Amino acid sequence: MQNLKDNLSDTLIRPRRQNSLQHFLFLSICALLALKTFLFIVQVSKTLIYPFEWSTMDGYFVFYGLRLLSGSPIYFSYQSLLMPLEYVPVFPLVIGALAKVFGPAVWYERAFSLLCACGMAAIIVRAVSKNSTNRLAPAFAGLLFFAPASLSIWFVVRGIDITAAFLALAGVAAVSRPQVSPRRIALAIALFAAAFYTKQTAIFPAAAAIIYFAAQRQWRHCAFLSAGFIALSAGTFFLLQHLSGGWFLENAFLMTANNPFLPGLLVDLFSKFALTLFIVFPIALYQAGRGIRSAGSIWSFYFFCTLAAAFLAGKAGAALSYFIPLFSAVCISAGQWLGHQDPLKRKPRAAAVILVLLLLQSLLFFREKIPAPDGEDFRQAAILDSWIIARPGNILIERIDSFAVNNGRELNVEAVQLPILVMHRKYDPDLVIRPLREKAFSLVVYSGVYFGGIPAVKKAVFENYRVVDEVQIGLFFGKMNFLILAPSES
């Protein structure tokens, strides 16, 4: 009789202890993620109020957005010093509208991007909370989205990527309910089209929704969504192609198609992503695989379609910002796995090991520095800014466009694309070399990273301009040296 009581006691008490341990571990993980998210917000707030270049793309979309809203062309031939916009128009349109209200500046692009990231986090929490039996799982998924600095820093330095990812994720969320109305499908069509014309890689989440409906044999929804998305996207394409005199396709699609595919870059970026999420990523992969087999969750299709999109990160110029959609899918799928208590109850020891590893991963996030500008960055940037203010007229600036745009100067050469376009014989380097020889620029800001790749351009710079100063501009990835050159007197 005593043995029976002891066995019964063990049967009742042991699960409680195991559940208490799991709850404690899960609560500790969420607390660490919350602290890391708080530190991210503190550091990002410093970036928001920093008035100078930080991302290497600050000012670029302000300039082209203002041109677009003023009726000036943004897609045109390569026969002028000014290069056409190499992106589709939604994001510059949004940033241009903000520039119309607030004037040329850098803060509102960062703030808007951060709002898009918060919107994505809210959708992640909502997706995980459905059918979740663990109240901490949605919080875990939402906080995870901000915790690893190597990924979340891109939310404020590549606004175009986070905006496209947010719109596409919102489109998937619009049709994620078991019963989908025609109005929700129409909303998804609009969101997917807006995402596609923010960045073309957003076509992958749209494909996820279409494939999901096909897998569910919801043929009417599948046909409505696919036909509507194709019709709206195609109609927009032909309109922009007509308004640009036939240059939209070349500038926004084919220009960057010239960028070479670098397998080593893809391996490097994918390794960084997977190692940063060394426990969460396999969990998410497992959960998404389960969902695909049952064809029961649109988020599993979203996971694998964003995984496919991540392989485009092998293109020259790609960065971890290409992984933002996949990162959101990882957060959702991992949160869904943790939100179902069954796997944790069936194998409590294995669950404890996984939670300990998740705790370790959360601790390792604190090793990643969250970059933010400091006083020396401000001082160096102010020196360059003062040189530009003191030198009226057109300037040639390499990659840090906001210094020109914020001081009312025109942009001209897009430094990253210049060597590639010259290599493919689409852009004549004489368009840059001639004004350099004529000393048409009141100032040249030169790093050599891109301009230095074209010997004739480099030669024209140093034959006709003299170094008057040198600054070390702080950017989100580190310091970058720039020479400030003025026209030589001879």
Phi, psi and omega in degrees: 000319179295320178298321179297318178296318180297316180297318179296320178297316178298319181297325182275321187280320185300313177300325178296317179296317180296316178296321179295319178296315179298317180297318179297315180296315181296317179296321178295319178299312181296323178296317178296317179296322178295318178296317180294323176295320177299316178296323176299315181296319179299313181292319180295327178299327176293323178291322182299323183268356179285122190274002186242179181303137178221332189254349190072003173232004176298134178094331183298310182283335173298313183298308183287330176294319177293322175298315181299315182288337178274356180090002178281148182291144173243348175238121184197187184285172181264031186256018178226165178298319177289128178270150177288163175295136182259012181236161172289163203269353189296311183295313176299330177296316179295312182292324176297321178296320176294323178294327177297324182280314189256351185084167180299124180196176183249342190290323188287332174294319178294317181295317179297319179297319179294323176297320177297320178297319178295323176298319177296318179299321179296319178294320178300312179300316180296318181296321182283326184293334177294126178065013179274134176260001179244115185293340181276340185299314177299320178297318178304311184295316181293319180288325178302327183298334181256348193289311183283114186298327182296340178256315186288339178298332181291344179297329184252353180248351175226074183301326182295324180289315182290327178293313178298318180296319179296313181298318180293318178296321177296325177296317177296317180298327182297332182245021183273353180285154178300320178250115185250124180273159175303327179296321179291323177294320177297320177298316179298320178301313180297318180293318180295320179293318177297320178295318180297322179271009165264313173204133191295337180295348177293354177295335182292313174298324176298318177298325179300316180294319180295314180296323179299313179297323177295318179295328178278356183060030174267074192294327180294314177298317180300313182293317181299312182293312183293316180294318180295316179296316180296316182296314181293318180293317180293318178299317177296319180300310183293327176295312180293324178296319179292313183294333181267007181068027178091006185264349183300312180301313182296312186287313189271340182243309188277334181301308181282345175295340177289340181299128183292151175272126184244100181304323179297322178295317179299314180298317181297312181293318181294323178296316179299317180297310183293322180289325177297323182248049193294340175255316184296321183298311177298322177299314180296319179299316179297313181296318179295321177298319177298318181292324179294318182298324179268351182053031187260347185230126177295335183288335174292319177293322176299318180301308186287330176288322176288330174297318177296320180297328182296337180288350173285353180291359175279352179289141178304134183096352180286161180210183180295347175298336177294343184265003181301313178299317179296322178300317178296323178293322177297315179300317181293310184294318178295319177296322178294321179296316180287337181284345177261120186286340187304311180299326181287327181283322184292321182232076186297325180291315178297321178297319179297320178297315180297318179294323176296319178294322175295323176296317177297316178299319179296322176294321181293335176301332182287347176284339181278124179283136175266106186292142176207147180293147179242186183298321179293323175300316179297316182297314181294318179294323179294327177297311179298317180299320180293324176298317181293319178299322183284347183242088178298157178107179183290141177234157175249118186232138185259100167084335183255072193294332186297332178298327177281309187297317182293342177256019174074020180263154177282145168276164177220274185276131173273107194299322184294317183279341185306306182299324182290317180293323177295318180299323180270009176060034176264338182231130181275117181297342177298337177296335175264319186294320183300308178295333174295315179294327179277359181054044182283345180265132178287340182203144173238128177250113196233128173253332181089351182296320181249308179299326181293344179284352177242100187307322182293324178291315179300317180297317181295325179296309188276346174279334187243355181226149180244148180285124179249344179193167176218134181231156177243100185276126177281125178236170187298337180261357180139189180277147179223127183276137177228136171268139174254120185239138176246159180303136178287156185278337183283000000 
